[in-house]
Amino acid sequence: MSSLEKIAARRAELDQLAESLTKQLAEVEGEREELVVAERVLRRLYEQEAEATAAEQNAGTPRLVQVAGRSVLKVPHRSEVADASALPVDYQRMLQIVKAAGGPVMVREVGAELGIDASVPGRLEPLRGKLSKLAARGWLHKLPNGTYRIRPRSACHEP
C-alpha cells in the first residue's frame, strides 16, 4: 500500500469517526434541550405551589394550578380543609349525591343524577375518575364492588 493509499484510508476512517461523533453530539444537544425544558416546567410548578401556599388562599375558593399550560382545579385532601366548600362546585355536587343516596352508590347512579347519558360508551369514565379522586383524597370510600359512600370525618386518612 502506497503512502497516498494509507493517507486516503486514514482520511476515510476519520471521516466516518467525524460523522459518528456529529450524530452523537446532535443526540446529546437534543437531550440537553429536553432537560432545560423539564427544568423550566418544574421550576414553574414549584413557584406556583410556593405562591399558593404563601397566599394561603381562602378555604372556600378552589385552587387553580397549571398543568401542561392549562389551568386545572386542585382537589384538596380532606384533612387539609375544614369542609367540602373548598372543593370545586362539581365535586361538591357529587358528594351531595352520594350523601343523599344514604348508602353505597354506583357511578352510573351519580351520573344519572348529574344528567350524564350512560348509554354512550365511555361517558361515565371522567366521572369515575373524579369519584376515584375524591376517594383518594379522603372524601369518599370506594368499596370493593366499585360503589362509593361518604367517608366519615373520623375515618379520613392523612395525606
Buried (B, 14 or more C-beta within 10 A) or exposed (E): EEEEEEEEEEEEEEEEEEEEEEEEEEEEEEEEEEEEEEEEBEEEEEEBEEEBEEEEBEBEEBBBEEEEEEEEBBBBBBEEBEEBEBBBEEBBBBBEBBEEBEEBBBBEBBBBBEEBEBEEEEEBEEBBEBBBBBBEBBBBBBEEEEBBBBBEEEEBEEE
